[in-house]
């Protein structure tokens, strides 16, 4: 991994009131590898990276730094035109699509957009995250 950035929005709804949080994450200190194999089409990720996360709620921005986020995971992949579909065995076989922006002998750049909804005890949380990841072939 040579770059990872994301942005998104979380909307928390309780008692009819919406609280909106916008966030931007910028990665650094990449020590992450994603390996693809064919026949079978498996992938695995390992390593860490750091993230600086800026979260804005009601005009107030808070910045948090988290070091050594673990990226261990594995599953299967499928490519159809410019879409990579990942089935993450490490996360209950969660399926996500990544749009390939660049695929060359040296570079893989892809974008994802994932929306998750959780409702618990009358509180609803919807998070949409748009991610851009860039990997360089070793």
N, C-alpha and C positions, 0 to 999 in steps of 0.2 A: 504494500500500500504506500502510495506517495502523497495521497490527498484524500481527505474525507471532510465534507461540510454538509450541514443540514439546516433546514429552517422549517418552521411549522407553527401550528396553533393548537392550543388546548382550550376547549370550552367545557366548563364545569357548570352544571345546572342543578340547583337545589331550591326547592320551594318556589319555582317559577323564576328564579333569578339566575342570569347567566354571568359567569365570571370568565373573561377571556384573557388568556396568556399567550403572547407571541414569543417565540424563542428562535435563537440562532446559535448553532454550534459550529465551532471551527476546530478541527483536529490538528495535532502536532505530534512530534516525537514518535513517529510510526515505527513499530517493530512488529509488523503484521504480515502474514503470508496467507494467500488463498491459493490452494492447489486444485486444479481440475484434472480428472482422469476421464478417459473414454472407454466404452465397452467393458464395464458399465460406466455411465455418466455420473460420476460421483464428484463431490467437492468437499474440501475441508478447510477450515480457517484456524489459525493459531496465532498467538502473540498478543500484543497490547498497543494502545495508543493513548494519548492524552486529549482532553477536550476542554475548550473554554466555552461555556454556555451562558449566553446573555438572555435573560427572561424579562419581558416587559408586561406589567399588569397595571392598568389604569395610569399609564404614563410614567411609571416608576420602573427603572431597569436595575436588575440585580445580576451580577456576574459571578459565576462559580467556576472554579477550575477543578477538574478531576483527572488524576494521573493513573496510568496503568490500567485502563479499562480492558478487560479480558475479551478476546474475540473468538474463543474456542467454539467451534461448531462444525457440523457436518451434515451432509444430506445428498440429494441428487439434483441434477440440473438438466434442463432441456432448452435447446435453442430453436426458435422458430422465427425466421427473418431477422429482425433486429430486437427481438425480445428474448431475454434469458429468464426462464422460470426456475426458481429455486424451491425445493421442498426441504425444509429444515428439520431433519430428524432430531436435532438437539432441542427443538422447541415444538413438540407435539405435532410434527409434520406440517407446520405452518407453511403455506404456499405464498410466495411473493414474486411479482414480475419486476424485472429491471429492463429498462430501455437502453440498448447499447448505443452510445453516442460515438465512440471510437473503438474499433477492434482492428489492431494492426499486429505486426510481428513483435512490437515492443510495448504496446499500450492497450489497456482495456479501461474505458471510461463508461460508466453507466449511471443512470438516474433511476430512483425509485420514488413512488408516492404511496404511502401506506396510511390508511385510516383505521383506527381502533376505537371501539365503543365498549364502555364498561358501565353497568348500572348496578348499584349496590345500596341497599337501605335508603331508597328514594333519591340518591345522588347519581346523576348521569355525567360521565366524563367521555368526551370525544376528542381524540388527538389525531391530527393529520401531520405527517412528517414527510418532507421532500428531501431526499438525500442524493448527493453527488459523490461517487467514489471513483478514484483513479488508481489503477494498479499498473506497475511496470513489470514486464517479464524478466525473470532472472536468467 
